[in-house]
Amino acid sequence: MSAPAFHEVKVGDELPALKLPRITRTTLALFAGASGDHNPVHIDLDFAKAAGMPDVFAHGMLPMAYLGRFLTHWVPQTQLRHYAVRFSAITPIGAKLTCGGKVVEKLERNGETLVKLEIGIVDDKGEVKLSGDALVALT
Amino acid sequence: MIDTKHIGRQLATTFFEVEKGRLRFFAKATGETRPEYIDEAAAKAAGYRSLPVPPTFLMGADLDAGIMFTLLDELSVPIGNILHGEQSFTYHAQVCAGDVLKVESRIADIYHKKGGALEFIVKDSVITDQNGVKVMEARSVIVARNPKEKSA
């Protein structure tokens, strides 16, 4: 894949959105195994209810992995320098998530030209599930 | 309340071997279908040494070793009560299948909000590869919900 060129990118440019399939119990079971996060609150309904939750819910790292996919669709991941998120709401079973982001700054650091992105995930009701920023190197 | 004497504490150093099968499983679990994340020949054609580690995959290095869960158990924080508050990664070099990583973690901070109803544990990790190159730094903020401590 080819990354956008630094001189072509403008502050305010939006990255192409990534729409994800509905979160299912199977999604969470697979992610528990693949990610290594076996906390039963994400995969065992009995455990989740005993912990005071109405149902199992997604690992925070699942939407963060989706948002990572979204970023690496825009630039090869070797150009990713920093990626940070804050989790603001639980992602329940059935959620339909969309990743989005935009360029907020162009800068130079350590001899590299970089862009700062504001990124996040919303569900189909518009609730923000996580938001954050990323620094990517562009030439 | 979690004792703040643990701030600054160094946690056990652990090792994590990056396996191709695990990377393919992670790709499947996250809906990743691009060939360079699944097929080693495609990864090499894209300029990687082997299958590349996607941006958030190395949380598994902590999770497989049980670093955070062991700590929570020791601090008597029930895992049914925790939420992930924040996560960040700073990348210094691309990690690929076959790499053997060293993970060094420490507790950077412990604090609470809402009269102790929410407690926060901040853990910093430095990940080094088999050549001694620092490849990544990570920060996790874990939130513990304490239903009993809710302010009246």
Boltz contact constraints between the chains, C-beta under 6 A:
constraints:
  - contact:
      token1: [A, 30]
      token2: [B, 29]
      max_distance: 6.0
  - contact:
      token1: [A, 31]
      token2: [B, 29]
      max_distance: 6.0
  - contact:
      token1: [A, 34]
      token2: [B, 25]
      max_distance: 6.0
  - contact:
      token1: [A, 34]
      token2: [B, 26]
      max_distance: 6.0
  - contact:
      token1: [A, 34]
      token2: [B, 29]
      max_distance: 6.0
  - contact:
      token1: [A, 35]
      token2: [B, 60]
      max_distance: 6.0
  - contact:
      token1: [A, 36]
      token2: [B, 60]
      max_distance: 6.0
  - contact:
      token1: [A, 36]
      token2: [B, 63]
      max_distance: 6.0
  - contact:
      token1: [A, 36]
      token2: [B, 64]
      max_distance: 6.0
  - contact:
      token1: [A, 37]
      token2: [B, 63]
      max_distance: 6.0
  - contact:
      token1: [A, 39]
      token2: [B, 79]
      max_distance: 6.0
  - contact:
      token1: [A, 41]
      token2: [B, 80]
      max_distance: 6.0
  - contact:
      token1: [A, 51]
      token2: [B, 80]
      max_distance: 6.0
  - contact:
      token1: [A, 60]
      token2: [B, 84]
      max_distance: 6.0
  - contact:
      token1: [A, 61]
      token2: [B, 56]
      max_distance: 6.0
  - contact:
      token1: [A, 61]
      token2: [B, 59]
      max_distance: 6.0
  - contact:
      token1: [A, 64]
      token2: [B, 56]
      max_distance: 6.0
  - contact:
      token1: [A, 65]
      token2: [B, 30]
      max_distance: 6.0
  - contact:
      token1: [A, 65]
      token2: [B, 56]
      max_distance: 6.0
  - contact:
      token1: [A, 68]
      token2: [B, 54]
      max_distance: 6.0
  - contact:
      token1: [A, 68]
      token2: [B, 55]
      max_distance: 6.0
  - contact:
      token1: [A, 68]
      token2: [B, 56]
      max_distance: 6.0
  - contact:
      token1: [A, 69]
      token2: [B, 32]
      max_distance: 6.0
  - contact:
      token1: [A, 77]
      token2: [B, 55]
      max_distance: 6.0
  - contact:
      token1: [A, 78]
      token2: [B, 94]
      max_distance: 6.0
  - contact:
      token1: [A, 80]
      token2: [B, 55]
      max_distance: 6.0
  - contact:
      token1: [A, 80]
      token2: [B, 91]
      max_distance: 6.0
  - contact:
      token1: [A, 81]
      token2: [B, 91]
      max_distance: 6.0
  - contact:
      token1: [A, 82]
      token2: [B, 90]
      max_distance: 6.0
  - contact:
      token1: [A, 83]
      token2: [B, 55]
      max_distance: 6.0
  - contact:
      token1: [A, 83]
      token2: [B, 89]
      max_distance: 6.0
  - contact:
      token1: [A, 84]
      token2: [B, 88]
      max_distance: 6.0
  - contact:
      token1: [A, 85]
      token2: [B, 87]
      max_distance: 6.0
  - contact:
      token1: [A, 86]
      token2: [B, 86]
      max_distance: 6.0
  - contact:
      token1: [A, 87]
      token2: [B, 84]
      max_distance: 6.0
